[in-house]
Amino acid sequence: MPVLQLNSFDDSRLAPYRELKDRTLAARHGLFVAEGEHLVRRLLASDFETASVLLADRRTEEIAPLVPGSVNVFVLPQNELNRVVGYKFHSGVIAMGVRKPSPTLSDVVKPTGPVKLVICPDTTNGENLGSLIRLSAGFGADAMLVGPRSIDLFMRQVVRVSMGTIFQLPVVQSTDLSADLQQLKQQGVRLIASVLDPSAAPLASAARRDRSAILFGNEAQGLDSGTLSLCDERITIPMHRGTDSLNVAVAAGIFLYHYWS
């Protein structure tokens, strides 16, 4: 196992770790960050390739044996590791994963049989997207479909908030959401729009479907009119005491429990 004891933050082999901005990592190296022991363990256990692991020297004995022999393990004194990540990094465990091409819709949706799909046409908040990925995985979604305007799936915050479930749940990055929605309809997948509309059907009365896709809009605008026009049902969670809406992740948890629990 190549465990490499380094002495300085400036070592050239640590260049990706010094460039932790998501766009820089993606463009220059095709990588993403997994921060903390929990995420790194999940990355190592997944089918994603691990490019390298960086440890504080106090974590070497515990974590290094988990890393495949083909993957470099860089070790730094704790104070130098803090310089790399830009703050006091108590976990002392961080890794670089290699991005994979997006699966296609045909890869994750079969022509027959049950389908459980979550669709996020335009989620631009990293915390929300990470939470939605975690919820989708937890409630047994087969996959998630995100629209072309959604935030980078492997940005640092998304991976962290997903708690590593992004390494397990197939996520399709759509380049033409309207075409993908029409393809799903042709395959008998029922498109269910979650909306803030008192005239929509209340969730409590909504029937479960064997082949269903539940759509969640962003918190500012919801689902756009073109997307809504393609949906088969519009479902809402009735609000009381003047409450105008719920956080999208909270609402998604309620929807997914209703349909898939």
FENCOR-V247954 format. One record per residue. D_CENTER is the distance of its C-alpha to the mean C-alpha in Angstrom with 2 decimals. Layout:
BEGIN
d_center->(D_CENTER	D_CENTER)
END
This chain:
BEGIN
d_center->(30.36	30.33	30.05	31.06	32.49	32.16	34.02	32.57	29.52	31.17	31.07	30.07	27.79	25.48	24.94	21.15	20.93	23.17	21.04	17.85	17.14	14.01	16.13	18.86	16.96	15.48	18.91	21.22	19.68	16.68	14.85	12.01	12.67	12.19	14.32	16.39	17.88	15.40	12.47	15.13	16.57	13.45	13.06	16.78	16.70	14.21	15.35	13.76	16.70	17.27	19.33	20.87	20.83	22.51	24.29	26.73	30.00	30.13	27.03	28.35	30.28	27.49	24.46	26.15	27.39	23.87	23.20	24.49	27.71	26.51	24.05	25.62	25.46	26.55	28.25	29.28	31.29	29.24	30.70	29.73	26.13	26.00	27.17	24.39	21.53	23.73	24.20	25.47	22.79	23.89	21.59	23.05	20.33	17.93	16.92	15.98	13.90	14.76	12.58	13.27	14.34	12.35	13.85	16.18	16.55	19.62	17.86	15.91	18.48	21.92	25.13	26.19	25.05	22.55	19.29	16.47	14.00	11.77	12.21	11.07	13.77	13.60	11.00	12.05	11.34	8.67	9.41	9.34	6.02	4.65	7.57	7.25	4.56	7.06	9.86	9.41	9.54	12.28	14.29	14.41	12.76	13.64	10.79	8.90	10.63	9.90	13.10	14.56	14.74	11.13	9.89	8.88	5.39	6.78	8.75	10.02	9.21	5.45	5.78	8.70	7.95	5.50	8.77	7.96	6.99	4.48	8.12	9.56	8.06	9.27	7.60	10.64	11.14	14.34	17.31	19.50	17.96	21.48	22.46	19.47	20.26	23.88	23.18	21.49	24.52	26.87	25.34	26.03	22.58	23.19	21.15	20.91	20.40	19.67	22.17	24.29	27.63	30.49	31.86	28.82	29.07	28.15	25.32	27.85	29.80	27.03	27.56	25.07	24.57	24.26	22.29	20.11	17.20	16.34	15.61	14.42	15.66	15.09	17.25	19.90	20.96	19.31	19.52	21.99	25.27	24.72	21.64	23.55	26.53	24.76	23.66	25.98	25.65	24.98	24.24	24.38	24.43	27.90	28.17	31.19	33.03	31.99	28.26	26.73	23.10	20.34	17.09	14.59	12.59	16.09	17.20	14.35	15.23	18.81	18.32	16.43	19.04	21.78	20.87	19.48	20.92)
END
